[in-house]
Amino acid sequence: MHPSSPDEPRRVVSLPLLAPHQGGRSARTCQYRCGNACDHPVPNTSDNAYLGDVIAHAVSRRSLLLAGAVVSLAAGATGALTGSAAAATPGAAAAGRHPGRSPRGLDFRPVAANRADAVTVPDGYEQQVVIRWGDPVLRGAPAFDPARQRAAAQAAQFGYNCDYLALLDLPSERSRRLLVANHEYTDEELMFAGYDPENPTREQVEIAWAAHGMSVVVLDEERRSGALRPVAGHRLNRRITATTPFEFTGPAAGSSLLRTSADPTGTRVLGTLNNCGGGKTPWGTVLSGEENFNQYFANAEAVTDRQTAARLARYGLAGGASERKWERFDERFDVSREPNEVNRYGWVIEIDPLDPESGPRKLTALGRLKHEAAEPRLTRDGRVVIYMGDDERFDYFYKYVSDGRVHSGNGLAARRHNRRLLDEGTLYVARFTGNSPAGQIDGTGALPEDGEFDGTGEWIPLASGTRSFVPGMTAEEVYVFTRLAADRVGATKMDRPEDVEPHPSTGTVYIALTNNSNRGAAGQPGPDEVNPRNANRHGQVVEVMESRNDPAATRFSWRLLLVCGDPADPGTYFAGFPKDQVSPISCPDNLAFDPHGNLWIATDGNALGSNDGLFGVALDGQNRGQVKQFLTVPIGAETCGPIVEEDRVLVAVQHPGELDGATPENPGSVWPDGPGHLARPSVVNVTREHGGRIGA
């Protein structure tokens, strides 16, 4: 364990820090993480109107409120569960609000914004790098050697750019935990000295394939210090890569839309790509969302069939050669040769980390989009509900409700039954309605007259089994081209819905909307009450309360918890909490809850000039809306995958040093190993010095 030392001198070459890209990301991050999505035309060109605008011209504010009264009761009921008058009452007045004593779990001195090449944590805390890119995972894996990287070695080592993290208990090994980590993408210009982007070698490409996917790693846990250390070669350890065989399950499995020359059955596919957020199921499996998969596929401009070209464009495919040139080494990445191969990505996948012999699956019933998350919640009668965000400007928020109920127990019959729950159910998309007249939502972030951004909404069914609810589309088409289905039914265009987390006690669902610089631009949708700012650089966090607190309900109410950005900006909002007593926060991405019910937010692309970080937010009482920064990650990095337990915080530090112009010879960061070493994406464990509870 080593305490943080933000003032320690670090040898880092001076590089351009920020480029005019979405949020505060470097152009390099945009290039490799999402294929420069923000520089391309918005894929959603549908003309579905914001329902609030339509209603505002048709009915009075009073009649709208009466129409939503039944749904609005859910907000009060959900808030009452927290025991907080402020949480239960939408629009709790900022006037007269005074912070109380720091809530349990949030009693720490906030970390100041900074540009240090270090993980910076509060006074009284210490940190430990648990596992780095290239560390051995499987038996026989060599130690990491940046000058002698090989695809076979990488396939047995921890992958690149860790993102979502899950930490599971091992009942049979009480002093050990099981870590599951996503590996979202690779940045070859930081991985390989002398890399030529126009002429990658086969070995470099195959290393990148092996660096994608997921890692399953058993960790030794020191009870007294809280340290976690990998157990290389454990029987449960596993690597899943871009070439691991997967099975399609659910209603679209075997569809002609999924068939290729290599897989004429449409039931088997190699690999998973761009895995971002995820979730843990009640039966112990782990879900992972395939996000910006479009960037790996080439030659969309050569596709002449108009319908195919339109479908490709809706998922962001355009142009000729891909950034990484994978199509030179495997024709499945060339859509002019294999137009259906791209349809085999963009799914939620499921793995069983406790069964290394089980095959991973792609779940077609949950729809195909740029999945940022797949977070479960149970209904009162035991059905499973999965909430999902589609991380693109002006895309949508979804949920899935299973037909069957969860069976308890860990027996083979129960596990088989429970795994079928994500194959048989109904897929929905959300439509949000504001309760304020459209004229009061002026794009500045100024609150409407009722003192809060809030309203009602409905879940619109898209498909269930072989039945489609979308005119003109078959059920198979709905599952494979879910974005087009949601366009047709008039879903609400959101500001990049990323991670989604249901509150473990109240059931309120929290959505991180990261940003949308195109909101209100010429030819693009303007503000609405759930997305209230034009040129939205900083994002917001939404609370969704299902009617009668029933996850299977088709109606909900909602309100904004945070409108992020500089607290000095009048267009920001912190649930009515005094803005001079919050940490500035920008670009919310991943979400988590601690054991006390506080929300924790990891940021991606901080547009306020500081490194990204992790923030705790009180949801109850006089401190509701108080944001406190717990840590920052190194320069150029993104904070991912937070896990907040009673005595530790885990984060994935993704793409450290990913600055414009950075290379191994000219590094933007030397974290975590110091000068003379490559920057390495890593998982970090933060604990109290000498042990103790987080935020106590």
Buried (B, 14 or more C-beta within 10 A) or exposed (E): EEEBEBEEEBEBBEBEBBBEBBBBBBBBBBBBBBBBBBEBEBBBEBEBEBBBBEBBEEEEBEEBBEBBEEBBBBBBBBBBBBEBBBBBBBBBEBEEBEBEEBBBBBBBEBBEBBEBBBBBBBEEBBBBBBBBBBBBBBEEBBEBEBEEBBBEBBBBBBBBBBBBBBBBEBEEBEEBBBBBBBBBBBBBBBBBEEBEEEEBEEEBBBBBBBBBBBBBBBBBBBEEBBBBBBBBBBEBBBBBBBBBEBEBBBBBBBBEBBBBEEBEEBBBBBBBBBBBBBBBBBBBBBBBBBBBBBBBBBBBBBBEEEEBBEBBBBBBBBEEEBBBBBBBBBBBBBBBBBBBBBBBBBBBBBBBBBEEEBEBBBBBBBBBBBBBBBBBBBBEEBBBBBBBBBBBBBBBBBBBBBBBBBBEEEEEEBBEBBBBBBBBBBBBBBBBBBBBBBEBBBBEBEBBEBBBBBBBBBBBBBBBBEEBBBEEBBBBBBBBBBBBBBBBBBBBBBBBBBBBBBBEEBBBBBBBBBBBBBBBBEEBBBBBBBBBBBEBBBBBBBBBBBBBBBBBBBBBBBBBBBBBBBBEBEBBBBBBBBBEBBBBBBBBBBBBBBBBBBBBBBBBBBBBEBBBBBBBBBBBBBBBBBBBBBBBBBBBBBBBBBBBBEBBBBBBBBBBBBBBBBBBEEBBBBBBBEEEBBBBBBBBBBBBEEEBBBBB
